[in-house]
Amino acid sequence: MSSEFSQKYLGKGKNTKKRNKMILTFTLLIISFLCMCFLCFAFIYTENNKKAITSSATQPASSGVTLSSQEETTDSSYGLKEASNTDSPVTINVMMIGDMLIHRGVYRSGTTDNVNYNFDHLFANILDDIEEADMRIVNQETILGGTEMGLDEYPNFNSPQEIGDAEVEAGFNIILHATNHALDKGLTGLNTTVSYWKTNHPEMSVLGIYDSQEDADEIYVYEKEGFKVAVLNYTYGTNGIPIPQSAPYCVNMLEDEEKIRDDIRRAKQLADMVIVSPHWGSEYVYYATSYQKEWTELFLEEGVDVVIGTHPHVLEPVEEFTREDGHRMVVYYSLGNFVSNQDEIPRMIGGMAKLTLVKEGNSARIESYSIEPLVTHKLFGYKLITTYKLSDYTNELALQNAIRRDTPQCTDSRCVCGADITGLPSHSASNFTLDFCQQFSKAVLGDMYDY
C-alpha cells in the first residue's frame, strides 16, 4: 500500500510543481508585455506633446493666446519704437553766443588772489537758455594758455583756462576757436589751448584750431536720433601773424574758395544740414560788408543752411536768403560781444542766436529762428561783470553800468556812444539806459527785435 501511495501521490506532486512553474512563467511574460506596451504609449504621447508645443511656439499665436517670453515682447516693442522714431519729426534746437573777449577787467573778476579762478558768474543769467538747446555754441575769441603762460590782454590775448571750465559747467558743448587771436601767443599758445581741451574736457567739440592734420581734416557732425548737423568754423586772418610752415593746418582760414567749397560739400554728404560760423567782417560796423556778402553768396550757392558770424564786436543784422530752387539760408552777420571790457557803448550789446531745425523723413528744414539781444553789465570787482538778456535788464542796472563812465567823447568823425544809429540828439555816455539798449537793438535788427 505504501508503495502505491508513494507512486500515486509523489508522481502527482511532481506534475503540480511543473504546472505551477509554467503558470508563473506565463504570468511574468504577460506582465512584461503590458509594461512594454505602457512604456511605448508613454513615449509616443510625450513625443506628440513636444511636437505640439514646438509647433505652437513657431507659428503665429491664435487670437487670445500669447506664447512669447517677456524678452521677446520687449524686443518687438523696441523695434516698433525705433521705426516710429525714424519716421517721426526730430528737432534740434541751436543756440550760440558771440565773442568771449577776455580783457584784464574780465579775467580779474574771477579771482581774489590771482591764483584761483572761477568764471561761472559770466553765464549765470543765460543758464536756462543754454539748457533748452541741443547744440550750445560759444565763440571763444581768445586762446586759453592759462596762467603758466602769463595772462595777457589786447593786443596779444592769453586767458585763464578756467574760462573754458566755466563754459563747460554752463553747458556749452561746441567751442569755436577760429579767430584773429588764435596765434596771439604763437603755435605754443594754440597747442596749449588744444591740449587743455583734450586733457581736461575730452567730451567737448572744439573747432577751428588743431594740433594735427588728421583733426583738421575731420568734419564735425552733431547727431540726435539720426538727425545730423555739420558745423564749420573759419577766420578771415590772424592779425598779420603768419601760419607756421610746420603746422599749415593749425587754424581754419577763410581764404581758399575751393577748399571752403570742398569742405561744405563733404559736410553735406555727412549731414542733413550745415552751419558755417565765419569770423569775418569789419570791427565796429553795424552792417554787412561787401566781404561778408561775397562769402554769403558762396555759402548760398553751396547749400549752407545757417551762417552765424562773429568778429565785429557789435551786433549786425539777420537776413534770410532763398535760392531759385527754394533752398533757404539764414545769416546772422555778427552776434557782437558776449562779454568784454571794451569802452564804447555799442560794444556792450550783443546777441544770442536761436534756431529750431527739424528733420522729417528725408527732408530737413529751418523751422524757426530768432535773436535775443544781450547786455554786458560792466562792473569791476570779484564776480561783478556779467551778461544779461536785454529782456531781463532794467534801467536801474543800466545806470550802474561802468560803461557810462568809461565811454570816451565822440568826435566829429566818429560816434562811440551810439547816438548816430539810434537818432538820439546828444552824444554822451549818459545815453546808456535801458531805453537806449532797446532802441539800438531795434535800429540794428529791425523786425527781428520788438520791445
MOMOCOR-V335957 format. One line per field, one symbol per residue. ss: DSSP state (H for helix, E for strand, L for the rest). phi: phi as a letter, one per 40 degrees, with the letter a starting at -180 (. if undefined). psi: psi as a letter, one per 20 degrees, with the letter a starting at -180 (. if undefined). Layout:
# MOMOCOR-V335957
ss->???
phi->???
psi->???
This chain:
# MOMOCOR-V335957
ss->LHHHHHHHHHHHHHHHHHHHHHHHHHHHHHHHHHHHHHHHHHHHHHHHHHHHHHHHHHLLLLLLLLLLLHHHHHHHHHHHHHHHHHHLLEEEEEEEEEEELLLHHHHHHHLLLLLLLLLHHHHLLLHHHHHHLLEEEEELLLLLLLHHHLLELLLLLELLLHHHHHHHHHLLLEEELLLLLLLLLHHHHHHHHHHHHHHHLLLLEEELELLLHHHHHLLEEEEELLEEEEEEEEELLLLLLLLLHHHLLLELELLLHHHHHHHHHHHHHHLLEEEEEEELLLLLLLLLLHHHHHHHHHHHHHLLLEEELELLLLELLEEEEELLLLLEEEEELLELEEELLLLLHHHHEEEEEEEEEEEELLEEEEEEEEEEEEEEELLLLLLLLEEEEHHHLLHHHHHHLLHHHHLLLLLLLLLLLLHHHHLLLLLLHHHLLHHHHHHHHHHHHHHHLLL
phi->.cccccccccccccccdccccccccccccccccccccccccccccccccccccccccccdccdgbbbbccccccdccccccccccccccbbbcbbabcccbccdcccccbabbgbbbabcccbdcbdccccccccbbbcccbcbcgcccgcabdcbcabcccccdccccchcbbbbbcbcbcbdbgcccccccccdccccaccccbbhbabacdccccccbcbbfgcbbcbbbbbcabfgcccdccacccbcbcbcdcccccdcccccccbcabbbbccagbcgbcaccccccccdccccdcgccbbbcahcgbcbcbbbbbcdcgcbbbbccacgccaabcbbdcccbbabcbbbbbbbgcbbaccaaabbcbbcccbbicfccabbcdcbcbcccdccccccccccccbccacbbgccccgccbbaccccbdccdccccccccgccbba
psi->ghgggggghhhhhghghgghhgggggghggggghggggggggggggghgghgggghhiqpqrpipomqrhggggggggghgghghhhqqpppppqqrbpnnnrghghhijqijkgpqpkhhhjhjjhhhghiqgoopqonhqqmirhhioqrbpinqpqqiiggghgghhjqipppinrijhkhkahggghhgghgghghmiiqopqhqqjqhghhippppppolipppqpqpqqhalkipqpphimiihpoqmfoghgggggghgghhhrhqpppnpoaappkpjrprhghhghggggghikqgppoqrgijrqrrpqpqprhjipqppoohpiaqgqrkrkqghiioaqoppqoqppocjpqrogrqrpoqqponorprokgpapqqhiiqrhgghiipihhhhprqqrhippjiihhhijqhqoqhihorggggggggghgiciipq.
